[in-house]
Amino acid sequence: MSNVPTATGPRIVNRLHRIEGQVRGVAQMVEDDRYCIDILTQMQAIKAALSRAESEILKRHAACCVAEAIASGNAEEQQQKFGELIDLFEKAKR
């Protein structure tokens, strides 16, 4: 990943740190024996935040790695990058 959009890196890391804090908060809620629906609501928020982070990383991959493979004209590299995306989508369906 040579031409990684450096502006997205810190944003993604900040998002992941916020998610980390949310997870710690949910653990504390469980320890405090908080109402289950409140805990589940927070867990849904964490899943949504993870999904947004995943989308950002996927966009980053497409903008860098896949675009570089296309620009390279190297058919083998192009097939590899597209194969990675297909594998990722297949895993997501499970």
N, C-alpha and C positions, 0 to 999 in steps of 0.2 A: 504494500500500500504506500506507494511513494508520494502521491499527490493527495494525501488525506486532507479533507477540509478541516483545518485545525480549529476553526471557530466552533464546530459542532462538538469536538472532544470535551471541552470544559462544560458545555451545557449538558451533555449526556452524563458526565461524572457528577455534576451537581444534582441532576435528577435522581441518579442512583443513590446519592447520599441522603436525599430527602426520603426515598423509599426505605432506606436502611433505618432512618429515624421512625418512620411509620411502623415498620416491623417491630422495632423495640417497644413502641407505644402499645402495639397489640399484645405483645408478650406481657407487658405490665398490666394491661386490662385483664388478661387471663389470670395473672397472679392476684389481682385485686378482686377477682370473682365478679367482674362487671357483667351486665346484662348481655346475654348471648347475641341478641339481635344487634346490639351496638358493636360488638366484636366483629360479627359477620359483615356489617356495613363497612367497617374499617378495612376488613380483608378484601372486600370488593373494590374499594378505593385503591388498595395496593396493587391488585391485579390489573386495574385499569392503568395505573401509573407504569407498571412494568410493560404493559402492552404498548404504551406510548414510547417508552424508551426503546423497546424492540423495533418499533417502526422507524425511529430515528437512526438506529444502527443499520437497519436494512437500507434506508435511503442513502446513508453514508457509503455502504458497500456498493450500491448501484452506481452512485456518483463517482466512485473512485475505482474500485477493483474491476467492476464489470465494464465501465467506460474505458479504462486502460486496456482491457483485453480486446475490446472492439477496435480501439484505435491502433492497437499493435498489428492488426491484420493476421495474427497468429491463430489459425483455426483451432489448434490444440488447446491453447490458453482460453480461447473463447468458449469452447466446449466444456472445459473444466469449470469456469466461473458459472456458466449457465447450469451445469450439472449440480454445482453446490446449491444454487437457488432452488432447483427442483427438489433436491434432497431435503432442504429446509422446509419447503412447503409440504412435502410428503409427511415429514415428522409432525408438522403442525396439525395435520388432519387427524392424527391418531388420538 
